[in-house]
Amino acid sequence: MQKLFALLLILGLAVFATNAVYAQETTDATEQVDTSAAATDDASAEEAPAEEMAPVAAPAEDAGSDLSGYQILKKYFIDGDWRFMSIVLVALILGLAFCIERIITLNIASVNTDKLLARIDDKLKGGDLDGAMEVCKSTPGPTASILFEGLKNASKGPDAVEKAIVSYGGVQMGLLERGLVWISLFIALAPMLGFMGTVIGMVQAFDRIEAVGDLSPSVVAGGIKVALLTTVFGLVVAIILQIFYNYIVSKIDGIVNKMEDASIALVDIMADNNAFKK
């Protein structure tokens, strides 16, 4: 599972690096095109009348409406200052890596407790305590591990079995919740990074107002746009990770409930089959 997590992390960072390089190249190319376009427009304005220039602006709007969702997302990513947005993207990649690792682990840990208890009951009816323990050892998941600990202490009486189940259940609970603290960190970190981008964007807007000395929309629009986009992306990342986090927590609660039910059922099965040895 650690290899899977490392692979997901490497793939995510590779995608992030590719997007960052592309965004930087796109930003540089856009600045060059804007500079060239401005010079061309100035030259054309002196030669052509205003009536001939008016139809040229119309196709740009049509072209913008044909952009796909991915292209629009990439455009907003670049407009929101790719250097700062990349930090939010890294939080998303790392958070998703932890979420995917937990989901796969919990799905593997899930087991049909009714079938497992039925197999243990069959072994105990024949007086085969070692066979019941082998059934638990061959079954993956925390539930089987807890039942194995209970069967292993059968010779010490029912109180020792219950104590072993409770003690080892705490250990398995900690293993199930491993990694949740990191997911919680990225859920809290993503909107905080977005709000930091908001503050930075507003500072940039006021810096432009101070430099220009004029409170016009064109002066402050760039800084405000950066502020809004970083906030939106931070909140979107937090929402996505929060959905995965709630699913993982509900999955853990379901496994824990099955563990508790199976533990109680095991004690009853052992008592019915006289598995406790004095």
Secondary structure as UniProt FT lines:
FT   HELIX           2..47
FT   HELIX           50..53
FT   HELIX           54..57
FT   HELIX           58..65
FT   HELIX           69..79
FT   TURN            80..81
FT   HELIX           82..109
FT   HELIX           113..125
FT   TURN            126..127
FT   HELIX           129..137
FT   HELIX           142..152
FT   HELIX           154..156
FT   HELIX           158..176
FT   TURN            177..179
FT   HELIX           180..212
FT   HELIX           217..272
FT   TURN            273..274
//
